[in-house]
Amino acid sequence: MSGARPRRGSQRGAVDPHAWRGVEPAPLILLSGPEEYVASRSFDLVRSQVMAAEPETEVTRFDASSYERGELLMAASPSLFGESKHIEVRSLATMSEDFLVDALEYLKDGAADVTMVMHHSGGNRGKKLLDALKKASVPTVACQPLKKDADKLEFVAQEFRQHRRRIQPEAARALVAAVGSDLAELASACSQLVQDATGEISQEKVDEYFGGRVEATGFKVADAALTGRGAVALSTLRHAIATGTDPVPIVAALAMKLRQVAKVAGVRQSSGQLAQELGMPPWQVQQAQEQARYWSQDDLARCLELIAETDQMVKGAGRDPEYAVERAVSRIAMSARR
């Protein structure tokens, strides 16, 4: 069996956050990082490949925090019937001393016909074992949260790719905006669209399923207002408020979009260069650059002051938060040059 295949990102030394999708069975694999969803998928991927190759494989699972001495060596010992063994160990970050001792002992010799996958979510507990695993060049799979929008979009694209389906770029952005950064929820949303919708997934289809979410609604209002489409912005806002949406996240979306436009307005650089300087994904810079065409520096400054005032009003300083946000949306839309 081959080891895991960690791939490198475009930056020197950067680990590809999606490399877990290529993990393959090996005598020993370490899953490293706090993202439980990635760790869970990695466990599943290795186990499914092991079972596909040898359906009679015996699977044993341990929680390292409640582990008792001798259990690992017993599970890895040769079977009377010669079946292969597959061992999964979770909670290495809170491992017992018994597990630490047995794991170090196991690492010295290993066992024939045994694959083992372990997950350490982070921290210093078990550092002696982690150092030993590193020294032994044990394949390590990064299980890190996806913080960059570009990584979340790639996650969505790959979820559809594995089902041999396609999702349009704008639809992927809408899905990330609607669902957020929780990978389990993102994967579930992708699965729902794969099962329920046919053909290539469009933004309209994403809106049909997830457009009612607060984050998506806020960005829809903001995008319409910043491009001078006041009627669309107000109708979307009023529908959101009528169905129970709090004005606070809508104001937050307006503020974020205005700040992005202010950052790129009047700057003569490519979206790639600006993305690197500002720490924004290129598609977000491109969108802000397109919206900046509607704005002068003076209008931007006035609307940034307006949205700061509105933020205070919807958080308790005003008597009517719904009126405050509607007034802000109207003024922003009127300030955008058509």
C-alpha positions, 0 to 999 in steps of 0.5 A: 500500500502506498502512503498519503500524497500530500500536495503542495500549494502554489506558495513555497512550503505551503501545504495544499488544504485540499490534499486530504482528498488524495490520501491513500492507505499506509502502515501509519498515517497522522491526521494533524489539525483542528478541522474535525470534518476533514479528519472525519472524511480522511478516516472514511477515505482510508477505510473505504480504500482498505475495505475495497481492497480487502473486504474481510479487514478487521476494523478497530477504533480507539479513543486515545483519551480513555485508552488502557495499556495493551489495547493497541498491541492486542488489536495489531497482533496477527489474526488467527484467520490471517485477516488484515487489520485497520486501526483508527485512533481519535483524540490524540490531543488528550491521549492517556499516558498508556496510549503514549507508551504503547504508540511509541512502542508500536512505532518502533516495529509496527505490524504486518498487514496493519494500517493505522490512522491517528488524529491529533487536533493540536496542542502540546499533548503527545509531543514526544509521539508527534516528534517520533512520527515526524522523524519516521517520516510518517505521512501527515494529512493537514486538517486545517479550517479553510480561512481563504474564500478561494479555498472555500470555493475550491472545496465547493468545486471539488465536492461537485467534481467528485460527483462528476457535476459542475457548479458555475463560479458565481453559483459557488460564490453564492453558496459560500456566502449563503452557507458560510465557512463550516465545512460540514454544512458546505458539504451538506449543501453541495450534497443536497444540490447534487441530489435534488438539482439536475445539470450544471448548478447555476446561481439561480438554483443556489438562490432557490435553495439557500437564498433565504440565509442571512449572509446571502440576503445581506450581500444581495442588498449590498450588491444592488445598492452599490450599483445603484439598483435601489428598487431591487435593494429595497425590495430584497431588504423589505422581504428579508425584514418581513421574514424575520431577518435582523438588520445587523448582519445586513448593515455589516454586509453593506459596510464590508462591501463599501470598505472593499470598494474604497480600498480599490477605488482609483487604484491602477493595479491588476486584481491579482496584484491588489488581491495579494496586497489587500489579502482578498481573493481575486474574484472579490477584488474584481467585483469591488473594482466593477462596483467602484466605477459607480463611485466617487471618493467623496460619495464613498466617504459620505456613505462610509460615515452613513453606514457607521452611524447606521451600525450604531442605530441598529445596535441600540442607539436608534429607536427604529433599526428597520427604518435606519437600515432602509434609509441607509440602503436608499441613500447608498443606492442614490449615491451610486452613479448609473 
